[in-house]
Each structure stands twice: as C-alpha cells, then as structure tokens.
C-alpha cells in the first residue's frame, strides 16, 4: 500500500511539472488594497490579468514564478475610466492616460510626457474600452465594463522578475 501511495505522489508531481512546462502562467500578485482582486486566465495563446479595484486608485506587483513571461499579456482594468496608468519594470516606465472627454489615449516613456509615443513605437499599448456586453464601449464613464491594454513585448525584454502596475480611475474629490 505504501508503494502504491508513493507511486501516486510521483505521478502527481510529474503532472504538475508538465502543466508548468506547458506554459501555464504562474505568478505571485500582491495588491495594495485588500479589496483589490486580480484574476489570471490563460486563453488562446495569451494571459489575461483582470484587475478589480473597487476604490479605483491602487497598484499591484506581478512577479513571475516561471522561467519567462508569456508571449502576450493582456490587462483588463475594471474601472470607469483611466485617468492615469503606469507599468514598470527595473529599467522602464510607461505611462498613459485616457481622456474622459473623447477617449483619446496618450502614452509616454520614462516620465517624458512632452514626448508622447505613437503606434509605431515598440512601447505602444493598444487600449480598448469594453462594455458589460463584451462589445466596444462608446465612451467614458464605463458602466460595468473594463479598459483593456495589451502590454508591449518590449516591457518584458530582459525577462524582469516583476512588473509593477499603478492605476487611477478618475480624480476623486
């Protein structure tokens, strides 16, 4: 019986190794607020981090536990808007804002707000607004929808150990 139990444990260990080697993402995520929640989902060759932040102003640190980052990382911020967003690693800081008037996206690197990036930059982030029905939203504030950002591959160059995320929904009085 003990031999059978040992064999069973060995099989479980091998399955866990195969799953990890298969590219299933493994992250340690630490949020600033207890009320913040980050869900991780792998689907169709990409990883989605869904951030739920009831207060709307917070941050999180995502530490990879595997050998490397996934090829595609999508961030979904369940907020009404995105006045300010920053993502950084040890050597790079990208910041963006989405206008609450017309949805215009502004993106800059390393604090140089006066030198905005464009879609041709390797640091560009596609930003979409998605309504609760899963269709593109028309404007801000989003009601029960999310802002979707595809993090640029250049953010993961050099395979940093962690990525820091900071967000502000809207300025609050």
VMD Tcl script that builds the backbone (N, CA, C; Angstrom):
set m [mol new atoms 519]
animate dup $m
set s [atomselect $m all]
$s set {name element resname resid chain x y z} {
  {N N UNK 1 A 0.822 -1.184 0.000}
  {CA C UNK 1 A 0.000 0.000 0.000}
  {C C UNK 1 A 0.876 1.261 0.000}
  {N N UNK 2 A 1.918 1.281 0.805}
  {CA C UNK 2 A 2.809 2.427 0.861}
  {C C UNK 2 A 3.481 2.654 -0.497}
  {N N UNK 3 A 3.865 1.557 -1.183}
  {CA C UNK 3 A 4.462 1.663 -2.512}
  {C C UNK 3 A 3.476 2.309 -3.489}
  {N N UNK 4 A 2.217 1.922 -3.435}
  {CA C UNK 4 A 1.186 2.488 -4.301}
  {C C UNK 4 A 1.026 3.992 -4.021}
  {N N UNK 5 A 1.032 4.378 -2.758}
  {CA C UNK 5 A 0.904 5.772 -2.378}
  {C C UNK 5 A 2.090 6.587 -2.909}
  {N N UNK 6 A 3.293 6.065 -2.787}
  {CA C UNK 6 A 4.472 6.760 -3.305}
  {C C UNK 6 A 4.374 6.928 -4.823}
  {N N UNK 7 A 3.932 5.894 -5.513}
  {CA C UNK 7 A 3.772 5.979 -6.967}
  {C C UNK 7 A 2.758 7.042 -7.337}
  {N N UNK 8 A 1.667 7.120 -6.600}
  {CA C UNK 8 A 0.643 8.133 -6.847}
  {C C UNK 8 A 1.182 9.537 -6.659}
  {N N UNK 9 A 1.977 9.765 -5.648}
  {CA C UNK 9 A 2.566 11.078 -5.415}
  {C C UNK 9 A 3.535 11.438 -6.525}
  {N N UNK 10 A 4.292 10.463 -7.000}
  {CA C UNK 10 A 5.216 10.698 -8.095}
  {C C UNK 10 A 4.457 11.120 -9.347}
  {N N UNK 11 A 3.356 10.461 -9.632}
  {CA C UNK 11 A 2.550 10.810 -10.805}
  {C C UNK 11 A 2.023 12.234 -10.671}
  {N N UNK 12 A 1.538 12.621 -9.495}
  {CA C UNK 12 A 1.048 13.979 -9.285}
  {C C UNK 12 A 2.151 15.006 -9.505}
  {N N UNK 13 A 3.343 14.729 -9.048}
  {CA C UNK 13 A 4.461 15.647 -9.234}
  {C C UNK 13 A 4.789 15.802 -10.715}
  {N N UNK 14 A 4.765 14.737 -11.470}
  {CA C UNK 14 A 5.038 14.792 -12.898}
  {C C UNK 14 A 3.964 15.595 -13.618}
  {N N UNK 15 A 2.698 15.403 -13.252}
  {CA C UNK 15 A 1.621 16.162 -13.878}
  {C C UNK 15 A 1.811 17.645 -13.615}
  {N N UNK 16 A 2.149 18.020 -12.389}
  {CA C UNK 16 A 2.367 19.428 -12.059}
  {C C UNK 16 A 3.523 19.994 -12.870}
  {N N UNK 17 A 4.571 19.209 -13.062}
  {CA C UNK 17 A 5.709 19.660 -13.855}
  {C C UNK 17 A 5.317 19.836 -15.309}
  {N N UNK 18 A 4.559 18.920 -15.843}
  {CA C UNK 18 A 4.121 19.020 -17.236}
  {C C UNK 18 A 3.255 20.255 -17.422}
  {N N UNK 19 A 2.355 20.497 -16.505}
  {CA C UNK 19 A 1.497 21.674 -16.618}
  {C C UNK 19 A 2.338 22.940 -16.580}
  {N N UNK 20 A 3.275 23.035 -15.662}
  {CA C UNK 20 A 4.118 24.226 -15.574}
  {C C UNK 20 A 4.960 24.379 -16.838}
  {N N UNK 21 A 5.516 23.296 -17.354}
  {CA C UNK 21 A 6.339 23.352 -18.555}
  {C C UNK 21 A 5.496 23.650 -19.791}
  {N N UNK 22 A 4.214 23.384 -19.714}
  {CA C UNK 22 A 3.306 23.608 -20.825}
  {C C UNK 22 A 2.974 25.083 -21.023}
  {N N UNK 23 A 3.488 25.952 -20.184}
  {CA C UNK 23 A 3.250 27.378 -20.362}
  {C C UNK 23 A 2.139 27.942 -19.505}
  {N N UNK 24 A 1.573 27.152 -18.610}
  {CA C UNK 24 A 0.558 27.692 -17.732}
  {C C UNK 24 A 1.237 28.726 -16.833}
  {N N UNK 25 A 0.751 29.971 -16.882}
  {CA C UNK 25 A 1.432 31.027 -16.139}
  {C C UNK 25 A 1.340 30.831 -14.635}
  {N N UNK 26 A 2.412 31.162 -13.995}
  {CA C UNK 26 A 2.466 31.094 -12.538}
  {C C UNK 26 A 2.993 32.428 -12.048}
  {N N UNK 27 A 2.147 33.167 -11.324}
  {CA C UNK 27 A 2.511 34.487 -10.861}
  {C C UNK 27 A 2.209 34.632 -9.378}
  {N N UNK 28 A 2.958 35.478 -8.740}
  {CA C UNK 28 A 2.630 35.936 -7.400}
  {C C UNK 28 A 2.193 37.386 -7.585}
  {N N UNK 29 A 0.967 37.693 -7.174}
  {CA C UNK 29 A 0.421 39.037 -7.362}
  {C C UNK 29 A 0.103 39.628 -6.000}
  {N N UNK 30 A 0.676 40.801 -5.742}
  {CA C UNK 30 A 0.459 41.499 -4.481}
  {C C UNK 30 A -0.204 42.833 -4.783}
  {N N UNK 31 A -1.357 43.079 -4.173}
  {CA C UNK 31 A -2.067 44.332 -4.386}
  {C C UNK 31 A -1.941 45.230 -3.165}
  {N N UNK 32 A -2.122 46.516 -3.382}
  {CA C UNK 32 A -2.011 47.497 -2.304}
  {C C UNK 32 A -3.173 47.379 -1.318}
  {N N UNK 33 A -4.371 47.207 -1.836}
  {CA C UNK 33 A -5.579 47.194 -1.007}
  {C C UNK 33 A -6.146 45.785 -0.893}
  {N N UNK 34 A -6.679 45.482 0.269}
  {CA C UNK 34 A -7.314 44.181 0.479}
  {C C UNK 34 A -8.514 43.984 -0.439}
  {N N UNK 35 A -9.182 45.071 -0.810}
  {CA C UNK 35 A -10.373 44.968 -1.650}
  {C C UNK 35 A -10.034 44.748 -3.131}
  {N N UNK 36 A -8.784 44.963 -3.526}
  {CA C UNK 36 A -8.373 44.716 -4.917}
  {C C UNK 36 A -8.313 43.211 -5.170}
  {N N UNK 37 A -8.622 42.837 -6.402}
  {CA C UNK 37 A -8.591 41.429 -6.775}
  {C C UNK 37 A -8.043 41.318 -8.203}
  {N N UNK 38 A -7.129 40.384 -8.421}
  {CA C UNK 38 A -6.584 40.153 -9.756}
  {C C UNK 38 A -6.799 38.691 -10.108}
  {N N UNK 39 A -7.524 38.463 -11.197}
  {CA C UNK 39 A -7.749 37.104 -11.690}
  {C C UNK 39 A -6.823 36.863 -12.869}
  {N N UNK 40 A -6.273 35.668 -12.961}
  {CA C UNK 40 A -5.365 35.311 -14.043}
  {C C UNK 40 A -5.993 34.192 -14.851}
  {N N UNK 41 A -5.992 34.379 -16.163}
  {CA C UNK 41 A -6.597 33.384 -17.044}
  {C C UNK 41 A -5.736 33.240 -18.295}
  {N N UNK 42 A -5.476 32.004 -18.679}
  {CA C UNK 42 A -4.752 31.736 -19.924}
  {C C UNK 42 A -5.764 31.276 -20.956}
  {N N UNK 43 A -5.735 31.908 -22.114}
  {CA C UNK 43 A -6.638 31.507 -23.186}
  {C C UNK 43 A -6.056 31.884 -24.540}
  {N N UNK 44 A -6.210 31.014 -25.491}
  {CA C UNK 44 A -5.809 31.244 -26.878}
  {C C UNK 44 A -4.430 31.887 -27.022}
  {N N UNK 45 A -3.431 31.337 -26.367}
  {CA C UNK 45 A -2.065 31.793 -26.518}
  {C C UNK 45 A -1.740 33.095 -25.819}
  {N N UNK 46 A -2.582 33.509 -24.893}
  {CA C UNK 46 A -2.312 34.741 -24.165}
  {C C UNK 46 A -2.736 34.592 -22.710}
  {N N UNK 47 A -2.237 35.486 -21.886}
  {CA C UNK 47 A -2.605 35.526 -20.478}
  {C C UNK 47 A -3.360 36.822 -20.244}
  {N N UNK 48 A -4.429 36.726 -19.489}
  {CA C UNK 48 A -5.236 37.906 -19.158}
  {C C UNK 48 A -5.196 38.103 -17.652}
  {N N UNK 49 A -4.788 39.309 -17.250}
  {CA C UNK 49 A -4.858 39.704 -15.835}
  {C C UNK 49 A -6.062 40.626 -15.719}
  {N N UNK 50 A -7.073 40.215 -14.988}
  {CA C UNK 50 A -8.276 41.026 -14.784}
  {C C UNK 50 A -8.211 41.655 -13.402}
  {N N UNK 51 A -8.098 42.988 -13.383}
  {CA C UNK 51 A -7.946 43.727 -12.135}
  {C C UNK 51 A -9.285 44.346 -11.751}
  {N N UNK 52 A -9.742 44.009 -10.561}
  {CA C UNK 52 A -10.961 44.587 -9.998}
  {C C UNK 52 A -10.523 45.448 -8.817}
  {N N UNK 53 A -10.800 46.742 -8.907}
  {CA C UNK 53 A -10.334 47.687 -7.908}
  {C C UNK 53 A -11.500 48.599 -7.513}
  {N N UNK 54 A -12.278 48.208 -6.503}
  {CA C UNK 54 A -13.457 48.994 -6.123}
  {C C UNK 54 A -13.150 50.457 -5.798}
  {N N UNK 55 A -12.029 50.736 -5.157}
  {CA C UNK 55 A -11.668 52.109 -4.816}
  {C C UNK 55 A -11.232 52.885 -6.056}
  {N N UNK 56 A -10.630 52.197 -7.026}
  {CA C UNK 56 A -10.250 52.820 -8.292}
  {C C UNK 56 A -8.867 53.445 -8.329}
  {N N UNK 57 A -8.199 53.510 -7.200}
  {CA C UNK 57 A -6.838 54.041 -7.149}
  {C C UNK 57 A -6.015 53.028 -6.361}
  {N N UNK 58 A -5.035 52.400 -7.024}
  {CA C UNK 58 A -4.264 51.376 -6.329}
  {C C UNK 58 A -3.071 50.955 -7.165}
  {N N UNK 59 A -2.459 49.853 -6.766}
  {CA C UNK 59 A -1.341 49.289 -7.518}
  {C C UNK 59 A -1.196 47.810 -7.203}
  {N N UNK 60 A -0.403 47.148 -8.026}
  {CA C UNK 60 A -0.121 45.723 -7.838}
  {C C UNK 60 A 1.266 45.431 -8.379}
  {N N UNK 61 A 1.886 44.415 -7.811}
  {CA C UNK 61 A 3.158 43.913 -8.320}
  {C C UNK 61 A 2.916 42.471 -8.746}
  {N N UNK 62 A 3.296 42.180 -9.982}
  {CA C UNK 62 A 3.155 40.832 -10.535}
  {C C UNK 62 A 4.554 40.261 -10.697}
  {N N UNK 63 A 4.806 39.183 -9.982}
  {CA C UNK 63 A 6.111 38.528 -10.042}
  {C C UNK 63 A 5.957 37.202 -10.775}
  {N N UNK 64 A 6.791 37.002 -11.766}
  {CA C UNK 64 A 6.721 35.725 -12.490}
  {C C UNK 64 A 7.363 34.647 -11.622}
  {N N UNK 65 A 6.763 33.467 -11.665}
  {CA C UNK 65 A 7.312 32.327 -10.949}
  {C C UNK 65 A 7.945 31.333 -11.914}
  {N N UNK 66 A 7.600 31.455 -13.185}
  {CA C UNK 66 A 8.168 30.576 -14.199}
  {C C UNK 66 A 9.476 31.127 -14.735}
  {N N UNK 67 A 10.017 30.441 -15.712}
  {CA C UNK 67 A 11.296 30.828 -16.319}
  {C C UNK 67 A 11.202 32.111 -17.135}
  {N N UNK 68 A 10.033 32.357 -17.748}
  {CA C UNK 68 A 9.895 33.534 -18.600}
  {C C UNK 68 A 8.450 33.998 -18.614}
  {N N UNK 69 A 8.255 35.196 -19.111}
  {CA C UNK 69 A 6.921 35.766 -19.226}
  {C C UNK 69 A 6.196 35.172 -20.432}
  {N N UNK 70 A 4.878 35.153 -20.405}
  {CA C UNK 70 A 4.118 34.701 -21.585}
  {C C UNK 70 A 4.372 35.633 -22.771}
  {N N UNK 71 A 4.129 35.139 -23.966}
  {CA C UNK 71 A 4.342 35.944 -25.173}
  {C C UNK 71 A 3.381 37.124 -25.262}
  {N N UNK 72 A 2.147 36.946 -24.796}
  {CA C UNK 72 A 1.139 38.006 -24.857}
  {C C UNK 72 A 0.509 38.153 -23.480}
  {N N UNK 73 A 0.526 39.392 -22.962}
  {CA C UNK 73 A -0.108 39.691 -21.681}
  {C C UNK 73 A -1.120 40.812 -21.910}
  {N N UNK 74 A -2.365 40.528 -21.557}
  {CA C UNK 74 A -3.454 41.493 -21.682}
  {C C UNK 74 A -3.915 41.855 -20.279}
  {N N UNK 75 A -4.109 43.135 -20.056}
  {CA C UNK 75 A -4.560 43.627 -18.761}
  {C C UNK 75 A -5.964 44.182 -18.930}
  {N N UNK 76 A -6.873 43.739 -18.088}
  {CA C UNK 76 A -8.231 44.271 -18.068}
  {C C UNK 76 A -8.439 44.978 -16.736}
  {N N UNK 77 A -8.653 46.279 -16.813}
  {CA C UNK 77 A -8.879 47.088 -15.629}
  {C C UNK 77 A -10.370 47.396 -15.534}
  {N N UNK 78 A -11.025 46.814 -14.559}
  {CA C UNK 78 A -12.457 47.020 -14.363}
  {C C UNK 78 A -12.659 48.330 -13.611}
  {N N UNK 79 A -12.598 49.420 -14.376}
  {CA C UNK 79 A -12.710 50.770 -13.861}
  {C C UNK 79 A -13.699 51.526 -14.745}
  {N N UNK 80 A -14.089 52.714 -14.315}
  {CA C UNK 80 A -14.985 53.538 -15.131}
  {C C UNK 80 A -14.217 54.348 -16.170}
  {N N UNK 81 A -12.941 54.537 -15.948}
  {CA C UNK 81 A -12.085 55.289 -16.851}
  {C C UNK 81 A -10.638 55.032 -16.483}
  {N N UNK 82 A -9.750 55.783 -17.080}
  {CA C UNK 82 A -8.338 55.593 -16.774}
  {C C UNK 82 A -7.614 56.934 -16.893}
  {N N UNK 83 A -7.687 57.688 -15.801}
  {CA C UNK 83 A -7.019 58.988 -15.784}
  {C C UNK 83 A -5.511 58.814 -15.848}
  {N N UNK 84 A -5.024 57.760 -15.170}
  {CA C UNK 84 A -3.586 57.548 -15.121}
  {C C UNK 84 A -3.287 56.061 -14.963}
  {N N UNK 85 A -2.320 55.593 -15.732}
  {CA C UNK 85 A -1.870 54.209 -15.629}
  {C C UNK 85 A -0.366 54.204 -15.812}
  {N N UNK 86 A 0.310 53.407 -14.998}
  {CA C UNK 86 A 1.765 53.262 -15.122}
  {C C UNK 86 A 2.107 51.792 -14.980}
  {N N UNK 87 A 2.980 51.315 -15.851}
  {CA C UNK 87 A 3.506 49.960 -15.756}
  {C C UNK 87 A 5.024 50.082 -15.843}
  {N N UNK 88 A 5.720 49.345 -14.981}
  {CA C UNK 88 A 7.171 49.481 -14.967}
  {C C UNK 88 A 7.843 48.165 -14.590}
  {N N UNK 89 A 9.107 48.097 -14.974}
  {CA C UNK 89 A 9.992 47.031 -14.504}
  {C C UNK 89 A 11.231 47.733 -13.945}
  {N N UNK 90 A 12.315 47.045 -13.785}
  {CA C UNK 90 A 13.512 47.660 -13.192}
  {C C UNK 90 A 14.140 48.756 -14.055}
  {N N UNK 91 A 13.903 48.723 -15.360}
  {CA C UNK 91 A 14.609 49.643 -16.252}
  {C C UNK 91 A 13.700 50.536 -17.093}
  {N N UNK 92 A 12.391 50.330 -17.041}
  {CA C UNK 92 A 11.478 51.006 -17.951}
  {C C UNK 92 A 10.202 51.402 -17.225}
  {N N UNK 93 A 9.694 52.597 -17.556}
  {CA C UNK 93 A 8.419 53.045 -17.010}
  {C C UNK 93 A 7.583 53.593 -18.155}
  {N N UNK 94 A 6.390 53.019 -18.356}
  {CA C UNK 94 A 5.452 53.503 -19.357}
  {C C UNK 94 A 4.233 54.067 -18.640}
  {N N UNK 95 A 3.757 55.221 -19.119}
  {CA C UNK 95 A 2.592 55.850 -18.512}
  {C C UNK 95 A 1.595 56.201 -19.601}
  {N N UNK 96 A 0.315 56.143 -19.240}
  {CA C UNK 96 A -0.705 56.541 -20.196}
  {C C UNK 96 A -1.893 57.118 -19.468}
  {N N UNK 97 A -2.689 57.851 -20.241}
  {CA C UNK 97 A -3.958 58.359 -19.743}
  {C C UNK 97 A -4.961 58.275 -20.889}
  {N N UNK 98 A -6.224 58.145 -20.516}
  {CA C UNK 98 A -7.308 58.093 -21.486}
  {C C UNK 98 A -8.234 59.257 -21.169}
  {N N UNK 99 A -8.447 60.129 -22.130}
  {CA C UNK 99 A -9.274 61.309 -21.926}
  {C C UNK 99 A -10.713 60.905 -21.623}
  {N N UNK 100 A -11.276 61.490 -20.571}
  {CA C UNK 100 A -12.672 61.201 -20.240}
  {C C UNK 100 A -13.621 61.952 -21.176}
  {N N UNK 101 A -13.109 62.922 -21.928}
  {CA C UNK 101 A -13.954 63.661 -22.877}
  {C C UNK 101 A -14.155 62.910 -24.176}
  {N N UNK 102 A -13.044 62.413 -24.765}
  {CA C UNK 102 A -13.177 61.807 -26.089}
  {C C UNK 102 A -12.486 60.446 -26.236}
  {N N UNK 103 A -11.924 59.917 -25.155}
  {CA C UNK 103 A -11.299 58.599 -25.204}
  {C C UNK 103 A -9.919 58.576 -25.830}
  {N N UNK 104 A -9.336 59.739 -26.101}
  {CA C UNK 104 A -8.001 59.813 -26.685}
  {C C UNK 104 A -6.970 59.233 -25.713}
  {N N UNK 105 A -6.082 58.402 -26.245}
  {CA C UNK 105 A -5.036 57.775 -25.446}
  {C C UNK 105 A -3.739 58.548 -25.625}
  {N N UNK 106 A -3.103 58.877 -24.500}
  {CA C UNK 106 A -1.765 59.477 -24.516}
  {C C UNK 106 A -0.834 58.522 -23.801}
  {N N UNK 107 A 0.328 58.257 -24.398}
  {CA C UNK 107 A 1.288 57.298 -23.855}
  {C C UNK 107 A 2.686 57.894 -23.948}
  {N N UNK 108 A 3.448 57.767 -22.855}
  {CA C UNK 108 A 4.824 58.256 -22.852}
  {C C UNK 108 A 5.705 57.317 -22.038}
  {N N UNK 109 A 7.010 57.518 -22.182}
  {CA C UNK 109 A 8.005 56.616 -21.592}
  {C C UNK 109 A 8.924 57.392 -20.657}
  {N N UNK 110 A 9.257 56.754 -19.531}
  {CA C UNK 110 A 10.250 57.258 -18.586}
  {C C UNK 110 A 10.004 58.703 -18.148}
  {N N UNK 111 A 8.748 59.051 -17.911}
  {CA C UNK 111 A 8.394 60.358 -17.386}
  {C C UNK 111 A 8.399 61.492 -18.393}
  {N N UNK 112 A 8.640 61.210 -19.658}
  {CA C UNK 112 A 8.736 62.254 -20.687}
  {C C UNK 112 A 7.362 62.484 -21.329}
  {N N UNK 113 A 6.481 63.112 -20.552}
  {CA C UNK 113 A 5.113 63.339 -21.011}
  {C C UNK 113 A 5.053 64.242 -22.238}
  {N N UNK 114 A 6.037 65.112 -22.405}
  {CA C UNK 114 A 6.073 66.014 -23.552}
  {C C UNK 114 A 6.576 65.334 -24.832}
  {N N UNK 115 A 6.907 64.040 -24.753}
  {CA C UNK 115 A 7.348 63.274 -25.928}
  {C C UNK 115 A 6.473 62.021 -26.051}
  {N N UNK 116 A 5.199 62.206 -26.440}
  {CA C UNK 116 A 4.293 61.059 -26.500}
  {C C UNK 116 A 4.723 60.027 -27.545}
  {N N UNK 117 A 4.417 58.771 -27.248}
  {CA C UNK 117 A 4.719 57.670 -28.161}
  {C C UNK 117 A 3.560 57.501 -29.141}
  {N N UNK 118 A 3.859 56.912 -30.287}
  {CA C UNK 118 A 2.800 56.631 -31.249}
  {C C UNK 118 A 2.746 55.134 -31.526}
  {N N UNK 119 A 1.809 54.732 -32.359}
  {CA C UNK 119 A 1.567 53.315 -32.640}
  {C C UNK 119 A 2.778 52.611 -33.254}
  {N N UNK 120 A 3.740 53.341 -33.792}
  {CA C UNK 120 A 4.937 52.743 -34.364}
  {C C UNK 120 A 6.005 52.397 -33.337}
  {N N UNK 121 A 5.816 52.841 -32.109}
  {CA C UNK 121 A 6.810 52.592 -31.063}
  {C C UNK 121 A 6.701 51.162 -30.537}
  {N N UNK 122 A 7.834 50.520 -30.216}
  {CA C UNK 122 A 7.778 49.175 -29.632}
  {C C UNK 122 A 7.176 49.199 -28.220}
  {N N UNK 123 A 6.985 50.394 -27.661}
  {CA C UNK 123 A 6.411 50.523 -26.321}
  {C C UNK 123 A 4.918 50.850 -26.353}
  {N N UNK 124 A 4.357 50.937 -27.545}
  {CA C UNK 124 A 2.948 51.292 -27.695}
  {C C UNK 124 A 2.041 50.239 -27.047}
  {N N UNK 125 A 0.973 50.700 -26.415}
  {CA C UNK 125 A -0.034 49.803 -25.835}
  {C C UNK 125 A -1.368 50.082 -26.502}
  {N N UNK 126 A -1.948 49.062 -27.080}
  {CA C UNK 126 A -3.304 49.193 -27.595}
  {C C UNK 126 A -4.236 49.268 -26.402}
  {N N UNK 127 A -5.167 50.224 -26.425}
  {CA C UNK 127 A -6.124 50.402 -25.342}
  {C C UNK 127 A -7.518 50.329 -25.930}
  {N N UNK 128 A -8.346 49.490 -25.343}
  {CA C UNK 128 A -9.732 49.393 -25.765}
  {C C UNK 128 A -10.661 49.581 -24.588}
  {N N UNK 129 A -11.865 50.052 -24.881}
  {CA C UNK 129 A -12.896 50.178 -23.860}
  {C C UNK 129 A -13.984 49.168 -24.208}
  {N N UNK 130 A -14.314 48.312 -23.248}
  {CA C UNK 130 A -15.259 47.236 -23.490}
  {C C UNK 130 A -16.421 47.380 -22.510}
  {N N UNK 131 A -17.631 47.331 -23.036}
  {CA C UNK 131 A -18.822 47.439 -22.199}
  {C C UNK 131 A -19.180 46.115 -21.552}
  {N N UNK 132 A -20.195 46.152 -20.680}
  {CA C UNK 132 A -20.586 44.936 -19.966}
  {C C UNK 132 A -21.105 43.854 -20.904}
  {N N UNK 133 A -21.497 44.225 -22.132}
  {CA C UNK 133 A -21.970 43.255 -23.115}
  {C C UNK 133 A -20.823 42.622 -23.909}
  {N N UNK 134 A -19.563 43.026 -23.612}
  {CA C UNK 134 A -18.402 42.483 -24.305}
  {C C UNK 134 A -18.094 43.178 -25.620}
  {N N UNK 135 A -18.881 44.186 -25.970}
  {CA C UNK 135 A -18.682 44.931 -27.211}
  {C C UNK 135 A -17.944 46.231 -26.911}
  {N N UNK 136 A -17.297 46.809 -27.942}
  {CA C UNK 136 A -16.605 48.073 -27.709}
  {C C UNK 136 A -17.546 49.117 -27.109}
  {N N UNK 137 A -17.075 49.795 -26.086}
  {CA C UNK 137 A -17.860 50.837 -25.431}
  {C C UNK 137 A -17.699 52.140 -26.194}
  {N N UNK 138 A -18.690 52.972 -26.130}
  {CA C UNK 138 A -18.679 54.233 -26.873}
  {C C UNK 138 A -17.978 55.352 -26.132}
  {N N UNK 139 A -17.982 55.330 -24.809}
  {CA C UNK 139 A -17.363 56.433 -24.094}
  {C C UNK 139 A -17.197 56.158 -22.618}
  {N N UNK 140 A -16.674 57.163 -21.949}
  {CA C UNK 140 A -16.396 57.102 -20.523}
  {C C UNK 140 A -17.424 57.990 -19.836}
  {N N UNK 141 A -17.942 57.625 -18.693}
  {CA C UNK 141 A -17.519 56.525 -17.826}
  {C C UNK 141 A -18.067 55.182 -18.302}
  {N N UNK 142 A -17.263 54.157 -18.103}
  {CA C UNK 142 A -17.690 52.801 -18.412}
  {C C UNK 142 A -18.592 52.316 -17.277}
  {N N UNK 143 A -19.670 51.712 -17.616}
  {CA C UNK 143 A -20.559 51.121 -16.611}
  {C C UNK 143 A -20.432 49.610 -16.707}
  {N N UNK 144 A -19.834 49.004 -15.690}
  {CA C UNK 144 A -19.674 47.548 -15.634}
  {C C UNK 144 A -18.836 47.004 -16.786}
  {N N UNK 145 A -17.957 47.799 -17.323}
  {CA C UNK 145 A -17.067 47.348 -18.382}
  {C C UNK 145 A -15.626 47.399 -17.903}
  {N N UNK 146 A -14.705 47.440 -18.855}
  {CA C UNK 146 A -13.290 47.472 -18.491}
  {C C UNK 146 A -12.466 48.133 -19.581}
  {N N UNK 147 A -11.308 48.598 -19.179}
  {CA C UNK 147 A -10.299 49.094 -20.095}
  {C C UNK 147 A -9.379 47.901 -20.375}
  {N N UNK 148 A -9.074 47.651 -21.650}
  {CA C UNK 148 A -8.206 46.530 -21.991}
  {C C UNK 148 A -6.937 47.058 -22.630}
  {N N UNK 149 A -5.800 46.654 -22.059}
  {CA C UNK 149 A -4.493 47.063 -22.551}
  {C C UNK 149 A -3.679 45.823 -22.882}
  {N N UNK 150 A -3.081 45.818 -24.047}
  {CA C UNK 150 A -2.119 44.768 -24.374}
  {C C UNK 150 A -0.744 45.313 -24.030}
  {N N UNK 151 A -0.115 44.711 -23.037}
  {CA C UNK 151 A 1.195 45.188 -22.613}
  {C C UNK 151 A 2.222 44.892 -23.697}
  {N N UNK 152 A 3.101 45.854 -24.009}
  {CA C UNK 152 A 4.056 45.664 -25.096}
  {C C UNK 152 A 5.130 44.634 -24.740}
  {N N UNK 153 A 5.521 43.872 -25.725}
  {CA C UNK 153 A 6.560 42.861 -25.517}
  {C C UNK 153 A 7.860 43.493 -25.033}
  {N N UNK 154 A 8.123 44.734 -25.433}
  {CA C UNK 154 A 9.352 45.423 -25.020}
  {C C UNK 154 A 9.428 45.580 -23.497}
  {N N UNK 155 A 8.288 45.573 -22.824}
  {CA C UNK 155 A 8.262 45.659 -21.362}
  {C C UNK 155 A 8.902 44.429 -20.721}
  {N N UNK 156 A 8.862 43.315 -21.429}
  {CA C UNK 156 A 9.370 42.054 -20.901}
  {C C UNK 156 A 10.776 41.710 -21.400}
  {N N UNK 157 A 11.370 42.593 -22.213}
  {CA C UNK 157 A 12.743 42.378 -22.672}
  {C C UNK 157 A 13.669 42.284 -21.469}
  {N N UNK 158 A 14.591 41.376 -21.518}
  {CA C UNK 158 A 15.499 41.155 -20.392}
  {C C UNK 158 A 14.900 40.265 -19.317}
  {N N UNK 159 A 13.649 39.830 -19.522}
  {CA C UNK 159 A 12.970 38.893 -18.616}
  {C C UNK 159 A 12.989 39.358 -17.154}
  {N N UNK 160 A 12.447 40.564 -16.879}
  {CA C UNK 160 A 12.467 41.064 -15.498}
  {C C UNK 160 A 11.717 40.132 -14.556}
  {N N UNK 161 A 12.099 40.123 -13.320}
  {CA C UNK 161 A 11.456 39.258 -12.313}
  {C C UNK 161 A 10.024 39.708 -12.024}
  {N N UNK 162 A 9.784 41.049 -12.047}
  {CA C UNK 162 A 8.452 41.535 -11.705}
  {C C UNK 162 A 8.066 42.749 -12.541}
  {N N UNK 163 A 6.760 42.995 -12.563}
  {CA C UNK 163 A 6.165 44.132 -13.248}
  {C C UNK 163 A 5.282 44.839 -12.224}
  {N N UNK 164 A 5.377 46.160 -12.151}
  {CA C UNK 164 A 4.535 46.934 -11.234}
  {C C UNK 164 A 3.468 47.673 -12.036}
  {N N UNK 165 A 2.243 47.646 -11.530}
  {CA C UNK 165 A 1.098 48.305 -12.154}
  {C C UNK 165 A 0.531 49.335 -11.186}
  {N N UNK 166 A 0.220 50.531 -11.686}
  {CA C UNK 166 A -0.398 51.588 -10.868}
  {C C UNK 166 A -1.542 52.167 -11.692}
  {N N UNK 167 A -2.689 52.393 -11.061}
  {CA C UNK 167 A -3.823 52.937 -11.797}
  {C C UNK 167 A -4.616 53.930 -10.967}
  {N N UNK 168 A -5.201 54.894 -11.693}
  {CA C UNK 168 A -6.140 55.849 -11.116}
  {C C UNK 168 A -7.319 55.901 -12.069}
  {N N UNK 169 A -8.476 55.563 -11.558}
  {CA C UNK 169 A -9.710 55.568 -12.342}
  {C C UNK 169 A -10.013 56.993 -12.801}
  {N N UNK 170 A -10.481 57.835 -11.932}
  {CA C UNK 170 A -10.713 59.257 -12.173}
  {C C UNK 170 A -10.282 60.003 -10.931}
  {N N UNK 171 A -9.977 61.266 -11.092}
  {CA C UNK 171 A -9.687 62.069 -9.911}
  {C C UNK 171 A -10.953 62.135 -9.072}
  {N N UNK 172 A -10.801 61.973 -7.776}
  {CA C UNK 172 A -11.953 61.989 -6.876}
  {C C UNK 172 A -11.794 63.121 -5.874}
  {N N UNK 173 A -12.854 63.888 -5.677}
  {CA C UNK 173 A -12.847 64.969 -4.678}
  {C C UNK 173 A -13.157 64.435 -3.307}
}
mol reanalyze $m
mol bondsrecalc $m
mol representation Tube
mol addrep $m
